[in-house]
Amino acid sequence: MRRYVVIWNRNARQGAVAEEAKTELLTLAGDSFHETESFEEACRCLDQVTDSDLVIVAGGDGGISGMIHHLHSGDVRPTLAVVPLGTGNDFVRSLGYAPDPTAAIAAIRANQTANVDVVKLEYDNQSKWFINVAAGGNQRKVEDRVSDEVKQFWGPFAYARGSLEALPELEKYPLRLTLDNDAPLELELWTLTIANGRTVGGGVEIAPQAKLNNGLLEVTGLLGESLIDLGSIAASFLQGNYLDHESVFYRRAAQIRLSSEKEFEFSVDGEMITGHEFTFTTLPHAQPMIVGPEF
């Protein structure tokens, strides 16, 4: 009989109010329900699981990606399920169910599984595994202007609005980009996004065509020269066709190698990292996951 192991982040934003989900998971897991205070404590729980277990991670996107990193740094590959308790809850949207604990419980009970891709990132002699999106360039300057109130009012337009507001401080980055075995590209970009999942920032569809199990990453960058160009990109983003904009660089690849003379910063599922040399590699079908009806 499969063992259910629950890792519940009591510090997650919805952790205090998702009592119904918590009660159901306590019933499923019994003594294997672990309520954790820190990432380190959660990792110690993972060190006790086996490939045959179903590990239910209840928390935000950053914690879920952290669990992926910890598992893929080792050899154990249990099936994972995600109960979203964070602010953005983006990853579950690509798993095919609504970003709320009730939908997650229904998906766990339905027990539909799929093997999804994981991304290995190597940068400046370090390695990191993640699952959703790495957004680079001027990301921190934009995020500083996107409060929860702005997200609520502007919805999917919030990050485009934040980009316009931050324009006086933004800078372009000369980048050398190699996609799979193609010839290197010399580009000057405001932003560069490497996406395995579809959304960031609580449902902003930064990579609307992304699929978690196709072995490919979605690569997008902004090439615009001026406020007018970026405003035009933002308008096309709102209309849902920004990938076709002439000032948007868009490709797909299984491996992306990036070189920047300037220090370049990525937000990798919410964790900020910096470096000069980056390699993103898709690990196809590397992680068994519980998925929803829309997967």
Secondary structure, DSSP 4 states (H G I P E B T S, - for coil): -PPEEEEEETTSTTTTT-HHHHHHHHHHHGGGEEEESSHHHHHHHHTT--TT-EEEEEE-HHHHHHHHHHHHTSS---EEEEEE-SSS--HHHHHTS-SSHHHHHHHHHHT-EEEEEEEEEEETTEEEEESSEEEEESHHHHHTT--HHHHHHHGGGHHHHHHHHTGGG---EEEEEEETTSPPEEEEESEEEEESSSEETTTEESSTT--TTSS-EEEEEE---SHHHHHHHHHHHHHT-GGGSTTEEEEEESEEEEEEEEEEEEEETTEEEEEEEEEEEEEEEEEEEE--TT-
